[in-house]
Amino acid sequence: MGTLMTAQLALQQGIACHLAGGTHHAHYDFGSGFCIFNDQAFAVRQLLDRGVVKKALMFDCDVHQGDGTAAMLADEPRAFTCSIHCEKNFPVRKMKSDLDVGLPLGMTDQDYLDTVFETLEQLLDWVQPDLVFYDAGVDIFQHDPLGRLHISEQGIADRDRGVLARCRQRNVPVATVIGGGYDDDRDALAQRHAIVIEQAFELKVES
Ligand SMILES: [Zn+2]
């Protein structure tokens, strides 16, 4: 329900951030990859069925493919699913998103940011969504044990800011969830998850 509420707040406020969410490996009738319930697929279906949203973009930047979201929304043309993930990583058997961008092992900041921004700009033009669900997974981080990419914390901040700014420039509301992130140091992990919220706050203050 938190993700649904976040999406509703995003529609009112332009940006809203959930302090949890992004359990994108959960399928309709089974859980997977630490995920029991697919919050984003549930939330977008609710909003589409209520007629509150006509077209949504699921923009998933967690390092793992959003296989549950892809499968659950495969027959839903009003929700466009895009996953930008490390290709050689969990899940082994990938589902088909409307757009899958598989990244090579060890990708670094600049190549990653170029890919994310180019993909998002094309999709905002093409899909013309009236809401974006953004999965800001921080398991792209270079020292994440389950990540396999090589992105710095500055790179995460640049990604989050760039994604949010591009949505705002086009007046498309954006709802963020934290997605994945792994670290034995819980404080460091919490700070990493907070990056998207800090970036959203700064953008709001500046506008
Ligand atoms: Zn992940």
Boltz pocket constraint, residues with backbone or C-beta under 6 A from the ligand:
constraints:
  - pocket:
      binder: B
      contacts: [[A, 62], [A, 63], [A, 64], [A, 137], [A, 139], [A, 179], [A, 180], [A, 181]]
      max_distance: 6.0
